[in-house]
Amino acid sequence: MIKLIQVNYIAVLSAGLSAMVVGSVWYGPLFGKEWMKLIGIKKEDINKSEMPKLYGIMFIGALVEAYVLSHFIHYAGAVGFFLGAKTGLWAWLGFVATTMIGNYMFAKRPIRLYYIDAGYALANLLVMGAILGLMW
């Protein structure tokens, strides 16, 4: 029998918003120039009219990710900042880092690009997990 859990939707929304903040810093001042160089685009190549749609899709994805992570945190009993972040770390290691590495190797993408993208996913899941664990 499946046990339904009580989801804190304010926590899910907060975690979803945090993904947008982490992403804007990660792919902005921290690694934006290098990331664009590695994927082969320039600022002039970006169609600014598509950005609202792309950010909307990213936000919906972040909400789904936060919702699912809230279930992981519930089932792990990860109450609090550090246990929530730890759950995010394990989710990243088990599902994200391992899946992404094969995609980057077979596509012959630069390993530095993997480090940037996987690093974002790690930072994102750590912050989301901390928020969700804190707002249990």
Contacts in CASP RR format, 6 or more apart in sequence:
PFRMAT RR
TARGET T0000
AUTHOR 0000-0000-0000
METHOD contacts of the structure
MODEL  1
MIKLIQVNYIAVLSAGLSAMVVGSVWYGPLFGKEWMKLIGIKKEDINKSE
MPKLYGIMFIGALVEAYVLSHFIHYAGAVGFFLGAKTGLWAWLGFVATTM
IGNYMFAKRPIRLYYIDAGYALANLLVMGAILGLMW
5 70 0 8 1.000
5 71 0 8 1.000
5 74 0 8 1.000
5 75 0 8 1.000
7 67 0 8 1.000
7 70 0 8 1.000
7 71 0 8 1.000
8 70 0 8 1.000
8 132 0 8 1.000
8 135 0 8 1.000
8 136 0 8 1.000
10 135 0 8 1.000
11 66 0 8 1.000
11 70 0 8 1.000
11 131 0 8 1.000
11 132 0 8 1.000
11 133 0 8 1.000
11 134 0 8 1.000
11 135 0 8 1.000
11 136 0 8 1.000
12 63 0 8 1.000
12 66 0 8 1.000
12 67 0 8 1.000
12 70 0 8 1.000
12 132 0 8 1.000
13 63 0 8 1.000
13 66 0 8 1.000
14 131 0 8 1.000
14 135 0 8 1.000
15 62 0 8 1.000
15 65 0 8 1.000
15 66 0 8 1.000
15 69 0 8 1.000
15 70 0 8 1.000
15 127 0 8 1.000
15 128 0 8 1.000
15 129 0 8 1.000
15 131 0 8 1.000
15 132 0 8 1.000
16 59 0 8 1.000
16 62 0 8 1.000
16 63 0 8 1.000
16 65 0 8 1.000
16 66 0 8 1.000
16 128 0 8 1.000
17 62 0 8 1.000
18 124 0 8 1.000
18 127 0 8 1.000
18 128 0 8 1.000
18 131 0 8 1.000
19 58 0 8 1.000
19 59 0 8 1.000
19 62 0 8 1.000
19 65 0 8 1.000
19 66 0 8 1.000
19 124 0 8 1.000
19 127 0 8 1.000
19 128 0 8 1.000
20 55 0 8 1.000
20 58 0 8 1.000
20 59 0 8 1.000
20 62 0 8 1.000
22 120 0 8 1.000
22 123 0 8 1.000
22 124 0 8 1.000
22 127 0 8 1.000
23 120 0 8 1.000
23 124 0 8 1.000
26 32 0 8 1.000
26 116 0 8 1.000
26 119 0 8 1.000
26 120 0 8 1.000
26 123 0 8 1.000
27 35 0 8 1.000
27 120 0 8 1.000
31 116 0 8 1.000
31 120 0 8 1.000
34 112 0 8 1.000
34 116 0 8 1.000
35 113 0 8 1.000
35 116 0 8 1.000
35 117 0 8 1.000
36 42 0 8 1.000
36 43 0 8 1.000
38 109 0 8 1.000
38 110 0 8 1.000
38 112 0 8 1.000
38 113 0 8 1.000
38 116 0 8 1.000
39 113 0 8 1.000
62 124 0 8 1.000
65 124 0 8 1.000
65 125 0 8 1.000
65 128 0 8 1.000
66 128 0 8 1.000
66 132 0 8 1.000
69 87 0 8 1.000
69 88 0 8 1.000
69 91 0 8 1.000
69 125 0 8 1.000
69 128 0 8 1.000
69 129 0 8 1.000
69 132 0 8 1.000
70 132 0 8 1.000
72 78 0 8 1.000
72 87 0 8 1.000
72 88 0 8 1.000
72 91 0 8 1.000
73 83 0 8 1.000
73 84 0 8 1.000
73 87 0 8 1.000
73 129 0 8 1.000
73 132 0 8 1.000
73 133 0 8 1.000
73 136 0 8 1.000
74 136 0 8 1.000
76 83 0 8 1.000
76 84 0 8 1.000
76 87 0 8 1.000
77 83 0 8 1.000
78 84 0 8 1.000
78 86 0 8 1.000
78 87 0 8 1.000
78 129 0 8 1.000
78 133 0 8 1.000
78 136 0 8 1.000
79 133 0 8 1.000
79 136 0 8 1.000
80 130 0 8 1.000
80 133 0 8 1.000
80 134 0 8 1.000
80 136 0 8 1.000
81 130 0 8 1.000
81 133 0 8 1.000
81 134 0 8 1.000
82 130 0 8 1.000
83 133 0 8 1.000
84 129 0 8 1.000
84 130 0 8 1.000
84 132 0 8 1.000
84 133 0 8 1.000
84 134 0 8 1.000
85 126 0 8 1.000
85 127 0 8 1.000
85 129 0 8 1.000
85 130 0 8 1.000
87 129 0 8 1.000
87 133 0 8 1.000
88 125 0 8 1.000
88 126 0 8 1.000
88 128 0 8 1.000
88 129 0 8 1.000
89 122 0 8 1.000
89 125 0 8 1.000
89 126 0 8 1.000
91 125 0 8 1.000
92 118 0 8 1.000
92 121 0 8 1.000
92 122 0 8 1.000
92 125 0 8 1.000
92 126 0 8 1.000
96 118 0 8 1.000
96 121 0 8 1.000
96 122 0 8 1.000
96 125 0 8 1.000
97 118 0 8 1.000
97 121 0 8 1.000
97 122 0 8 1.000
100 114 0 8 1.000
100 117 0 8 1.000
100 118 0 8 1.000
100 121 0 8 1.000
101 114 0 8 1.000
101 118 0 8 1.000
103 109 0 8 1.000
104 111 0 8 1.000
104 113 0 8 1.000
104 114 0 8 1.000
104 117 0 8 1.000
END
